[in-house]
Amino acid sequence: MRLNKHIISLQPSATLEINEKVKALRKQGEQITHFGFGQSPFPIFSSITKALIEHAGNNHYLPVNGLESLREEIANFLKKHQMVLVDKNSIFIGPGSKELLYQSILIFEGHFLIPKGSWVSYVPQIKSKGGTYSVLETDISNNFKLTATALEEFLLKSKQSEHILILNSPNNPTGAVYTDLEYQRLAAVCRKYNVVVFSDEIYSQINFTEGQSVSISNYYPEKTIVFGGLSKVFSAGGYRLGFMALPNELSELSNAYKSLFSETFSCVSSPIQMAAIAAYTYPPDLIKYVGDSSSILKGVSQYIFENLTKNNISCTNPQGAFYMMVGFDQFREKINLLGIETSQQLALYLLEKYHVALLPGSDFGFQKNELFFRLAFVDFDGKDVMEAYLKKVNIDEAFIKQHCPRVFSGVQKLIEFAKEG
Ligand code: PLP
């Protein structure tokens, strides 16, 4: 039997092992704080579910690039709420941004550049087609954001003729958000070296200080493809709808995308596309709902950040999304005495001994022996927390203790671990 060696050689991620272990421990009745799971905790806004129900009878195949009225709505949304200018005909709808990123990775033949501290799926997607990539160095001092200097240093030495940079802001796993200036500088380097950018903006409106996040396409429109979708901002991961916006300069790729879509998924489910129209019209009550969700996430993340840093645990300071990176390198000596060398080993130890699940940084571009972990701060009941937040706006320790008890105990356990020995 001959099989595709690129796919057969993909390893199950360390994340998978942690998730399986959490399931097994919970089945045994153990109380676990699952800081590993990155799904929006909030219910889907009612106008979106209502539209889905209304269109449940719609059984038609739709155009491969998506319903025209939805593409139009997304183009308006991008202009108004993300400052991204694209024509509705440059927008493509797919079953999740993950699939659209994957199809884009299949279409582009260059060398991929992934900043250290990037989403878990980019590298396996590149590997699965036998593509090449480099992880670019980043540092906790600026929340593991890629700097223009680090990018240029790499490109100056690179022997590859074409590069595709995958950027993600607000970021999974760090919670970092790129500023205008950082993007202007990165854009200048990308332009100089003719780099194509995949800008993964799936968390764009989950921004802790603004209602939206800046896009690098403002400064580098000609070679940036913007990705987004329903999963995070609209808490509808299971709906499986994402979009991508192709710049005019790359419009010759439209036919390649349409052909690949039509030979693979055909189109996204029709009722889901109708529900997505309700999301992307983005009326004031929905804007407020997303804003309240972001304020809650900000409050929870600030509580965790303050308590962990006070106890000498390193943390990125999240500005958006659901995540932060936490680090235990400063405890390396005592950790090594436990016979633990890698982040994967320490993640298993923390889960078994302290009942806290964190994901090892090695799945996010960190070296195996760097003791960094992704902490997702969404292990709470979003409906209950939203109701409580609307009554009492201050998210303090008493609020966390009452409404996010697993987050509270997880933080206590991590502090206990840091103080141990
Ligand atoms: N990009 C990032 C950074 C993500 O965190 C995720 C989901 O976890 C995705 C893309 C995929 O999202 P979708 O549900 O649209 O496929």
Residues whose N, C-alpha, C, O or C-beta is under 5 A from the ligand:
A	BS01	PLP	G96 S97 K98 E99 W119 N168 N172 D200 I202 G229 S231 G237 L241 G242
